[in-house]
Amino acid sequence: MMEETATVIRCPGDGWVTVEVKVKNACNHCDNNDTCGTSAVSKAFSPKVQRFSLPSDTQYEPGELLKLGLPESVILKAAAIVYLMPLAGLFIGATLGHFLAGLAELVSSDLLTIALGLSGAASAWWLGRRWAKSLEINSQPVILSRLGRAIDGISPAN
């Protein structure tokens, strides 16, 4: 289970708690992150925090720290869908294009193979993206534990 520390933003007592998670990226762990161009782009374009609501039977105070968990299987499934489906679509489309070009006895079958390969990859990417979004909606993090309050001036350990 992947774990992340979240800060409670509000808990109105209606069975939901709104939390904020500081987004981490790989560029925060390198010694050269001050002089690296990739780090500068990452800092400029990535969101700094994510807010979302979770179901909760417990009442929390704003500012409390919670440990959230998300099963690795959800992340692995989403990554496989988003990365492997377009690759499969590319191969299936290219194979279909090559087969159809052979049936039509086209002299230049490469153009049809490339066109159907690219359209297969694009179609599979679009389907995979929709499937990954539905997977994301159906898989919500769970509250694993209550960590208490953050010490003023010190951010939670990431």
KOLSETI-8309 format. One line per 8 residues: number of its first residue (from 1); their letters; for each residue x, y negated, z of N, C-alpha, C. Coordinates in steps of 0.05 Angstrom, whole numbers, plus 5000, padded with zeros to 4 digits. Atoms other than C-alpha are relative to their C-alpha. Layout:
// KOLSETI-8309
NUM> A> X:Y:Z:X:Y:Z:X:Y:Z | ...;
This chain:
// KOLSETI-8309
1> MMEETATV> 5017:5023:5000:5000:5000:5000:5018:4975:5000 | 4985:5025:5001:5027:4932:4981:4988:4981:5021 | 5009:5017:4978:5023:4883:5039:5009:4971:4995 | 4994:5028:5004:5021:4807:5039:4988:4985:5024 | 5009:5017:4978:5013:4754:5094:4982:4978:4989 | 5019:5020:5008:4953:4708:5087:4993:4982:5023 | 5009:5019:4980:4930:4646:5125:4970:4996:4998 | 5029:5004:5000:4857:4639:5145:4995:4970:4995;
9> IRCPGDGW> 5008:5027:5006:4827:4576:5114:4974:4993:5014 | 5026:5004:4986:4756:4583:5140:4987:5027:5004 | 5015:4976:4994:4712:4635:5171:4973:4991:5011 | 5025:5012:4992:4640:4610:5173:4982:5019:5017 | 5016:4982:4984:4613:4673:5208:4978:5014:4984 | 5020:4987:5017:4572:4698:5149:5009:5027:4989 | 4989:4974:5009:4613:4762:5140:5022:4997:4980 | 4979:5005:5019:4666:4729:5096:5021:4983:5013;
17> VTVEVKVK> 4978:5017:4991:4734:4699:5110:5015:4990:4976 | 4984:5011:5022:4771:4652:5062:5029:4998:5008 | 4971:5000:4993:4846:4662:5061:5016:4988:4977 | 4981:5012:5020:4905:4631:5025:5026:5016:5002 | 4975:4985:5002:4965:4670:5001:5020:4984:4984 | 4978:5014:5015:5031:4638:4981:5010:5019:4978 | 4991:4983:5022:5050:4665:4912:5030:5001:4999 | 4971:4996:5002:5119:4694:4908:5007:5007:4972;
25> NACNHCDN> 4990:4990:5025:5160:4704:4846:5029:5010:5004 | 4973:4988:4998:5226:4740:4832:5021:4979:5002 | 4979:5021:5000:5263:4674:4824:5007:4989:5028 | 4994:5009:4973:5260:4660:4898:5021:5016:5014 | 4981:4982:4987:5308:4716:4914:5028:5000:4989 | 4974:5000:5013:5368:4699:4871:5016:4977:5012 | 4982:5021:4989:5428:4658:4895:5002:4977:4980 | 4997:5020:5021:5427:4619:4829:4974:4986:4994;
33> NDTCGTSA> 5026:5011:5007:5355:4596:4833:4999:4969:4998 | 4999:5029:5002:5375:4522:4839:5010:4992:4972 | 4988:5008:5025:5413:4522:4773:4989:5016:4976 | 5010:4983:5021:5373:4573:4733:4976:4988:4986 | 5022:5011:5016:5327:4551:4676:4975:5016:5004 | 5024:4984:4996:5280:4609:4687:4986:4993:5026 | 5011:5008:4974:5271:4589:4759:4985:4974:4998 | 5012:5026:5003:5255:4518:4740:4973:5002:4985;
41> VSKAFSPK> 5025:4995:5014:5202:4541:4690:4980:5014:5018 | 5018:4985:4982:5173:4590:4740:4988:4982:5021 | 5010:5018:4979:5167:4537:4794:4981:4979:4988 | 5017:5021:5012:5135:4487:4746:4973:5010:4992 | 5025:4990:5011:5082:4532:4717:4985:5020:5016 | 5014:4980:4984:5064:4583:4770:4985:4987:5022 | 5015:5011:4977:5010:4569:4821:5014:5005:5026 | 4986:4997:4975:5037:4558:4890:4984:5017:5021;
49> VQRFSLPS> 5017:4985:4981:4978:4588:4929:4976:5011:4985 | 5025:4989:5010:4918:4632:4915:4981:5001:5023 | 5021:4999:4979:4853:4626:4954:4978:5019:4990 | 5022:4982:5007:4800:4679:4956:4986:5008:5026 | 5016:4992:4977:4746:4707:5003:4999:5030:5002 | 5001:4971:4994:4745:4775:5036:4977:5006:5019 | 5020:4993:4980:4689:4811:5072:5013:5006:5027 | 4989:4995:4974:4701:4813:5147:4978:5000:5021;
57> DTQYEPGE> 5019:4999:4977:4662:4834:5209:5011:4984:5023 | 4987:5014:4978:4712:4798:5254:5000:4970:4995 | 4998:5029:5002:4712:4724:5268:5030:4991:5003 | 4972:5010:4999:4779:4689:5254:5000:4970:5002 | 4996:5029:4998:4804:4619:5269:5016:4990:4977 | 4983:5011:5021:4831:4574:5214:5029:4997:5010 | 4972:5001:4993:4907:4578:5214:5011:5027:5009 | 4991:4974:4992:4910:4650:5237:5012:5015:4977;
65> LLKLGLPE> 4987:4984:5020:4955:4698:5199:4988:5028:5000 | 5010:4973:5004:4928:4763:5171:5019:5015:4982 | 4986:4983:5019:4963:4821:5138:4980:5013:4983 | 5018:4988:5020:4927:4841:5074:5014:5023:4986 | 4989:4977:5015:4936:4906:5036:4985:5005:4975 | 5012:4992:5025:4923:4927:4965:5014:5026:4991 | 4987:4976:5008:4935:4998:4941:5017:4997:4974 | 4983:5002:5024:4993:5005:4891:4987:5011:4975;
73> SVILKAAA> 5013:4987:5023:4949:5048:4847:4985:4980:4983 | 5015:5021:5014:4907:4987:4829:5019:4984:4982 | 4981:5016:5015:4968:4947:4806:5012:5017:4978 | 4988:4982:5020:4998:5007:4769:4980:5005:4977 | 5020:4996:5021:4932:5020:4732:4997:4975:4983 | 5002:5024:5015:4926:4947:4712:5024:4995:4982 | 4976:5003:5016:4998:4944:4688:5000:5020:4976 | 5001:4980:5021:4989:5008:4648:4980:4992:4979;
81> IVYLMPLA> 5021:5009:5019:4925:4982:4616:5010:4977:4983 | 4993:5024:5015:4954:4915:4597:5025:5005:4982 | 4976:4996:5016:5021:4941:4571:4998:5024:4981 | 5000:4976:5017:5007:5011:4543:4977:5000:4980 | 5022:5000:5020:4940:4999:4509:5007:4986:4974 | 4992:5013:5026:4967:4948:4458:5020:5017:4985 | 4980:4982:5014:5025:4996:4443:4986:5023:4986 | 5016:4978:5011:4976:5053:4432:4984:4990:4976;
89> GLFIGATL> 5016:5012:5022:4932:5007:4389:5018:4995:4975 | 4981:5005:5022:4993:4988:4347:5006:5026:4985 | 4994:4974:5013:5011:5061:4333:4976:5012:4986 | 5025:4989:5012:4939:5082:4320:4993:4984:4975 | 5007:5017:5023:4926:5023:4274:5020:5004:4977 | 4979:4996:5021:4992:5033:4236:4996:5028:4987 | 5005:4973:5011:4978:5108:4228:4976:5000:4982 | 5024:5002:5016:4908:5093:4203:5005:4985:4974;
97> GHFLAGLA> 4993:5015:5024:4935:5041:4154:5016:5016:4981 | 4983:4983:5018:4987:5089:4127:4983:5022:4987 | 5018:4979:5010:4934:5144:4120:4981:4989:4978 | 5019:5012:5020:4884:5098:4084:5015:4991:4975 | 4985:5008:5024:4938:5071:4038:5007:5024:4983 | 4995:4975:5015:4955:5143:4019:4976:5010:4986 | 5025:4991:5013:4882:5159:4005:4993:4982:4976 | 5007:5019:5022:4874:5096:3962:5022:5000:4979;
105> ELVSSDLL> 4977:4999:5018:4941:5111:3928:5011:4973:4993 | 4988:5027:5003:4967:5041:3939:5030:5002:4996 | 4972:5000:5005:5036:5027:3913:5015:4989:5024 | 4988:5013:4976:5053:4980:3971:4983:5006:5024 | 5016:4993:4977:5025:5015:4032:5010:4986:5026 | 4989:5013:4976:5069:4976:4081:4983:4977:5009 | 5016:5023:4992:5026:4914:4080:4974:5009:5015 | 5024:4990:4986:4963:4953:4099:5007:5012:5027;
113> TIALGLSG> 4991:4988:4975:5001:4992:4152:5006:4979:5021 | 4994:5021:4982:5027:4928:4183:4975:4985:5009 | 5024:5014:4993:4960:4893:4180:4982:5015:5019 | 5017:4984:4982:4921:4950:4212:5015:5005:5027 | 4985:4997:4975:4977:4961:4263:4997:4976:5018 | 5003:5025:4985:4974:4888:4285:4972:4996:5010 | 5027:5003:4991:4899:4887:4287:4992:5021:5021 | 5004:4979:4979:4898:4952:4327:5012:4991:5026;
121> AASAWWLG> 4987:5010:4975:4947:4922:4377:4984:4977:5012 | 5015:5023:4989:4907:4858:4383:4973:5009:5012 | 5026:4990:4989:4841:4896:4392:5004:5015:5026 | 4995:4985:4975:4871:4942:4444:5009:4982:5023 | 4992:5020:4979:4902:4882:4481:4975:4987:5011 | 5024:5013:4991:4834:4848:4483:4983:5019:5018 | 5015:4980:4984:4799:4912:4508:5014:5005:5027 | 4985:4995:4976:4855:4925:4558:4998:4977:5020;
129> RRWAKSLE> 5003:5023:4983:4850:4854:4585:4973:5000:5014 | 5027:4999:4988:4775:4861:4596:4998:5022:5021 | 5000:4977:4982:4785:4929:4629:5015:4993:5025 | 4984:5007:4976:4840:4902:4675:4985:4979:5017 | 5015:5020:4984:4795:4843:4696:4978:5014:5015 | 5021:4985:4985:4738:4891:4714:5013:5016:5023 | 4985:4985:4979:4789:4933:4753:5007:4981:5023 | 4992:5020:4980:4813:4870:4789:4976:4992:5017;
137> INSQPVIL> 5025:5008:4985:4741:4850:4808:4992:5022:5019 | 5009:4977:4984:4726:4920:4835:5020:5008:5022 | 4980:4993:4980:4790:4924:4877:5008:4975:5016 | 4995:5023:4984:4793:4875:4933:5020:5007:5022 | 4982:4994:4978:4848:4869:4985:4984:5005:5026 | 5012:4995:4974:4832:4893:5055:5017:4988:5022 | 4986:5011:4978:4851:4863:5121:5011:5023:5016 | 4987:4978:4986:4902:4909:5154:5003:4994:5030;
145> SRLGRAID> 4995:5007:4972:4918:4871:5218:4999:4969:5003 | 5000:5028:4992:4914:4805:5254:5028:4994:5012 | 4972:5006:4992:4983:4773:5263:5002:4977:5020 | 4999:5023:4981:4964:4713:5306:5002:4974:4984 | 4998:5027:5012:4980:4640:5291:5029:4995:4992 | 4973:5008:5009:5039:4611:5253:5012:4980:5019 | 4987:5020:4984:5090:4571:5292:5001:4975:4984 | 5000:5025:5015:5084:4498:5272:5027:4995:4987;
153> GISPAN> 4976:5007:5014:5134:4479:5219:5014:5024:4987 | 4988:4976:5011:5152:4551:5202:4979:5015:4984 | 5018:4985:5017:5119:4586:5144:5001:5030:5007 | 5000:4972:4994:5099:4659:5151:5021:5014:4984 | 4979:4984:5014:5151:4711:5132:4988:5012:4976 | 5010:4988:5025:5144:4733:5060:5016:5024:4993;
